[in-house]
């Protein structure tokens, strides 16, 4: 469904290379997580998939029904791909329903089809249409805004989703619930998705496959279990050390007798 071959991107006339010859493949229905520290090139890689950033070299293919939709008009490409931002990117002057309807309107769907799709998606993301449809984004909580962001990304029935730190601005409880809900939608609709995060636990619990990036390169790609049990190098091992250490600390805390203190 999605394939990158030797994709490269640089700035400052080639002096600053941010993505070095990245090659990745995402099969239909899979969620690939790009994992790494800030500045490692993961968001640039994501944005090259829908041509918000154009690669300097390499090949990108997004095959839907046997056709590579990556070629052609970039605007048309982006209308066929759902995109979720960290802070939703909702238009503050438009209602929830109008935000969700943005792409279907651009595609000139019939008015009734748009209205039906808006209500269908609000229910899908666990928001009551009659209560939320006519509200403005400023009347919503952060979690509700992000749910509307997901609904908007799904509005035109894309087969591909791109997600850039979609849960990063949320509190831990809302973040965990929304992540579970999104994964359910992803599986139910057999969407193919690429998600960027620097949260190791989130990546391990969400992904079918993980690509760890460091200094613009993919240093290891595999299943969460493969990365946990067989890290390719010291960088990957150190990156995955945090969730394992936290798990050990929680286990020790649960086993500690009452009144045992923190020492």
N, C-alpha and C positions, 0 to 999 in steps of 0.2 A: 504493500500500500504506500509506504513512504521509504525512500532510499536516498541517502547522501553518499556520493563517491568523491573522495579527495577534495572536499570543499574547503576553500581558503578565503579569509578576509583580512585585509590590512587597512590601516589608516596612515595619515602623514606620508602620503606618496610611497607607501610600502615599507616605511621604516618601523611602524608599529604593527606587528602581526598579532591579531587577536584570536584567530581561528586557523589552526595549522592542519591542512589535509585531513579533515574529519570524514570518516566513512561510517555510516550507521544504516541499519535496516529495521523497520518496524512492520511486522506482519499484521494483516487485518485482524482487528479486535484486540490488539495488544496496547498496553500502556507502557511507553518507554519514559523513564525519568532521567533527565540530565541533572547530575548531581555534582556539586563542587562549591568551592569558596567563591566569594564575591570577586569578580574580575577574571574568572577562569575562561570565559567565552561562551557560557551556556545560553545566556539570553540572546547574544548575537547569533548563535547557531539556530535557536528557535525562530528568530525573526527572519532569517534567511529562508526558512521553509515556506513562509507565506509572502516573501519578497518585500517585507517592510524594510529589509536591508538586502541589497543585491550582493551576491558573492563575487569575488574577483575571479575565481576559477573553480573548476570542479563541476559536478553534475548532480542535479536534484530531480527526483521523480516522485510525483504523487499520482499513483495510478488508481483511477476510479472507472470501473466498467471498461478496463482495457485502454483508457486514454490518459495520457500524462497531462493533468490539468495545470502543472506548474508552468508549462510553456504558454505563451499568449499574454493577454492583458492582465497585469498584476491586480487591478481593481476587481476584475471578474474572479480571479483566483481567490482573493480574500473574502468575497461574498459566498464562496463555496466551502470555506473553512471556518469553524467556530473558534473564536479567540477570547480567552478569559484573562483579564488583567488582575494584578494584585489588588488594586483599589477600585475595581469594577469599571471605571471610566464611563459611568452612566451620565447622560445629559441631564443636568440639574433642573432645566426649565421644562423638561418633558415628563409626563406621567410615567408610572411603571409600565402601563400598557403600551404607551407610545415608544418607550425605550425598547421593549421587546420586539415591537413591530418594525424596527428600523430597516432591517435588511429585507423582509418580505415586501415592505412598501417600495423599496428601491427596485425590487424584482417585479413590481407591478402585479402582485397577487390580488385577486378579488377581495373587496373589503370584508365580506363575510368570512372568507377563509382566514384572513388575518385575525379577525376578532376571535374566531374559534381556536386558532393556534395559540393566541395569547393566553386564553383561559386554560387550554390544555397544558401549556407549559407552566403556568403558575401552580396548577395542581401538582404537576410532576415534581416541582421543587418545594412542595409542601407550603405553599402560600395560598390563602383563600382568595379567589379572583374577585368576588364581590367586595371584599375588604381592602385589597391592595391595588387593584387595577388602576384606579384613578388617583392614587396617592403620588406625591412627588418623592424623589429619592431622599430628600432631606428629612422626610417623615419616617424613614425606616432606620432600624438598627443596622450595625455593620454586617451582621450575619444575613439579615434580610436583603440588604443591598447586594451582597455577594450571590445570594440565590437568584436575584433578578439578573445579575450579570451572567450566570450560567444559563438562565432561560433565554436571554438575548442571544447568547452564542449558539443555542440550539434551534433558534427560531426558523431558519431556512432549511432545516433537516439535513445538516452536514453529515458526512461520513468521517470527517477528520476534525479533531479538536486540538488546539494548542493552548497551553495554560502556563502563564508566567507568574510563579509564586502566588497561586490563587488563594491560598489560605493564610498567607503570611501576616496580614494585618488584623487577624481575629484573635480573640481570647482563646485559651486552650480548649475549653469545653465546646464552644461554638465551632472551633476549627476541627475538632475530632468528629463531631456530628456531621458537619457539612462534608468532610472528606468521605465518610462512610456513605452518605447519601449520593455524592457524586459518583463514587465507585459503583454503586448499584445501578445508576443511570447508564454509566459507561458499559457495564456488562449487559444490561437488559437490551440496549440499543446497538450493541456490537460496534461501538465507535472505536476508531483507531486514534490514539492520542499520544502527544508528547508533552510532558510537563517539566518545568524547571523548578528546582528547589535547592536550598542549601541545608535543609533539615534532614539529617540522616535517618532519623526514625520514621519520618513521613515517607521518605523514599522507600525504605525497606518494607513498610507495611502497605504501600500502595502499588508498587510497580510490578509488572510482569518481568521487565528487564530494566537494568540500570546502566547508564553510561557515565562513568566518573571522569570528569574533566579537570585538568590541571594545566595552567599556563597555555590554554588554547588547544590542548591535545586531549584526545580520549586515551586515558591510561589503562582503563579496564572496562569491559562491557560484559554483562552476564546477568543471571538471575540474582535476586537478593541472597539466596542461600549460597550461591557460588562466591559472591563477594565476601560474605561473612566467614565462610570456611576456608577460602583460598584467595586472599587478597594478592594482587599481582605485584605490589611493591610496598615500600614503607609508607608512601603517601596515602594509599588506599587503606592500609591497615590503621593508620593514625586517624583517618577520617571516620572510620567505622568503630573506633575505640570508644567514642563518647556514648552511643546508645548502649553498648555492652556494659560499660562501666556504670551507667545509670541503672541498668537492670540489676546488676550485682548489688549496688547500694540499696535499691528498694527491697531486694530480697533479704539483705542483712537487716534492714530496718524492720521489716515485718517479723523477723525471727528474734529481735531484741526484746528482752523482758521489759515490762513496764517499769519506768523509773530508772532505766539503764543509762540515760543521758546520751549526749552526742559525742562524747570523747572516745 
